[in-house]
Amino acid sequence: MAKVKMSKKATSIDMTAMCDVAFLLLTFFILTATAKAPEALPVDMPSSVVQTKLPETGLVMLTVGKSDGKEKVFYGMKDRAIRSGALDYMAQKYKIDFTDEEKAQFALVDEFGVPVEGLKQLLSMKSADRVKKGVQSGIPCDSINNQLQDWIQGARKANIENGGTKELQFAIKGDSKELYPQIKKVMDILQDQKINSFNLVTGLRGKDY
Amino acid sequence: MAELNSGDGGGKKGSKKVRSKKSNSKVDLTAMVDLAFLLITFFMLTTSLSKPQSMDLGLPDKEEDKTKDKPIKVDQVRTMTIIMGKDNKIKWFHGLLESPEPGGSPTDAVYGKNGIRKEILKRVTSIPQATGDKDKGMIVIIKPSKKSTYRNLVDVLDEMAICNVPTYAIVNDITPEEQKLVDEMNK
């Protein structure tokens, strides 16, 4: 009797379709991912168990941290329209003329920490050079020269002028090792303008904390 | 002639089409798919997890005119005061500092699950029972001293969220008696 030969099944399967799908998804995720801009002032955020995410728009971020042994406050606005509006307000207040090119450059700045007098110089730099150590000295926020307060006011004015129906939100991103009085100072500046509700930016903590 | 013939023969053989070896048209895509899925996983995780969390904090209106400030009287049974000192130290008391509630005299504690949270959780349930009114729950007064860090503040606020403390406030003025406690803690 002749042996029945078993037909040998191919061990390799066709992966073309799978590969297609995988790359389609990959392209989607790459395109939707927002590139993380290098932080001008890197801070180590304290962690908490809250799950609320920070809003993407209508937000002003005040970063409080320490670099080169000095306490610094950095300021960042999320919306470009508010950025240019706030710059106009500051230019008017401190009598500094910004060229259209500089204004366009400023609209791209996520976060900065220089006095308004040094802003022209900062804008003339390449964005890679701006985040170098010792370039940005922080925004003056003491009682003699409170530019931080003016920036906040400028941003709020710009928000209203742009027809913003929602009140601008403020978030404080502080370094976890920062002493409380330093944070208190920033909170006081906000409270002086009757901003009594703000967000504290935190990292995520494990569930079993 | 024979040579020619053989030459011819050779020529004839050369004119025959050389069959090129048919190479396999299928490429092994396993490695490529592996790589693609690895990258997908990476991008999926980084996009959703990179967004920072935020904690809402509402502070009371600041009254410029100190004389207008009305002291708010609250039941001492309901209040627990937490004072944060330097080096992640913490002190708490229940009720008034001069006459604390039973078991609520100023005590040192640590942050976290086995520290201050036990005390808060205990009181979060016991205080409404003591007052006999569900709406009259616990009030926590958070007093960060000058040497405490931002992390301490966030940690305590986090405890408030974890323990569902109905009312809490950050108070900045530290009385001389409380300052003594702070000094003792910071020693």
Contacts between the chains, C-beta under 8 A, distances in Angstrom:
chain1	res1	chain2	res2	distance
A	12	B	26	7.7
A	12	B	28	7.0
A	14	B	26	7.9
A	15	B	28	7.9
A	15	B	29	3.7
A	15	B	30	6.3
A	15	B	32	7.7
A	15	B	33	5.5
A	16	B	29	6.5
A	18	B	29	7.6
A	18	B	33	5.5
A	19	B	29	4.9
A	19	B	32	5.7
A	19	B	33	5.1
A	19	B	36	6.6
A	22	B	33	5.6
A	22	B	36	3.6
A	22	B	37	5.5
A	22	B	40	6.4
A	23	B	36	5.4
A	25	B	36	8.0
A	25	B	40	5.1
A	26	B	36	5.4
A	26	B	39	5.3
A	26	B	40	5.1
A	26	B	43	7.0
A	29	B	40	6.1
A	29	B	43	3.6
A	29	B	44	5.9
A	29	B	47	6.5
A	30	B	39	8.0
A	30	B	43	6.0
A	32	B	47	6.5
A	33	B	43	5.5
A	33	B	46	6.7
A	33	B	47	4.8
A	34	B	47	7.6
A	36	B	50	6.5
A	45	B	52	7.1
A	46	B	150	6.3
A	46	B	151	4.2
A	46	B	154	4.1
A	46	B	155	6.9
A	47	B	154	7.9
A	48	B	53	6.6
A	48	B	55	5.6
A	48	B	154	5.7
A	48	B	155	7.9
A	48	B	157	7.4
A	48	B	158	4.3
A	48	B	161	7.4
A	49	B	158	5.9
A	49	B	161	6.6
A	49	B	162	6.2
A	50	B	53	5.6
A	50	B	54	7.2
A	50	B	55	4.9
A	50	B	158	7.3
A	50	B	161	6.0
A	51	B	53	6.6
A	52	B	53	6.4
A	52	B	54	5.5
A	52	B	55	7.2
A	52	B	56	6.7
A	53	B	51	5.1
A	53	B	52	7.6
A	53	B	53	6.5
A	53	B	54	7.0
A	54	B	51	6.5
A	54	B	52	5.3
A	54	B	53	7.2
A	54	B	54	4.3
A	64	B	150	7.7
A	171	B	54	6.0
A	173	B	52	7.7
A	174	B	150	4.4
A	175	B	150	6.7
A	176	B	149	6.5
A	176	B	150	5.8
A	176	B	151	3.7
A	176	B	154	7.4
A	177	B	149	5.7
A	177	B	150	7.5
A	177	B	151	6.9
A	178	B	149	6.3
A	178	B	150	4.4
A	179	B	146	7.2
A	179	B	147	6.8
A	179	B	148	7.3
A	179	B	149	5.9
A	179	B	150	7.5
A	180	B	84	7.7
A	180	B	144	4.4
A	180	B	145	7.4
A	180	B	146	6.7
A	180	B	147	7.9
A	180	B	148	4.8
A	180	B	149	6.5
A	180	B	150	6.4
A	180	B	152	7.3
A	180	B	153	6.1
A	181	B	146	5.5
A	182	B	150	7.8
A	183	B	150	5.0
A	183	B	153	7.1
A	184	B	144	8.0
A	184	B	172	6.9
A	187	B	59	7.0
A	188	B	62	7.8
A	191	B	59	6.3
A	191	B	62	4.6
A	192	B	62	7.2
A	194	B	61	7.3
A	196	B	58	6.1
A	196	B	59	4.9
A	196	B	60	6.8
A	196	B	61	6.0
A	196	B	62	7.7
A	197	B	56	7.0
A	197	B	57	7.1
A	197	B	58	4.3
A	197	B	59	7.3
A	198	B	57	6.1
A	199	B	54	4.0
A	199	B	55	6.5
A	199	B	56	5.9
A	199	B	57	7.0
A	200	B	54	6.6
A	200	B	55	4.4
A	200	B	57	5.5
A	200	B	154	6.3
A	200	B	157	7.5
A	201	B	52	5.1
A	201	B	53	7.3
A	201	B	54	5.3
A	201	B	55	7.9
A	202	B	52	7.3
A	202	B	53	5.1
A	202	B	54	6.8
A	202	B	55	5.5
A	202	B	154	5.9
A	203	B	52	7.0
A	203	B	53	6.7
A	204	B	49	7.8
A	204	B	53	5.6
A	205	B	158	7.6
A	209	B	112	7.1
A	209	B	113	6.7
A	209	B	162	8.0
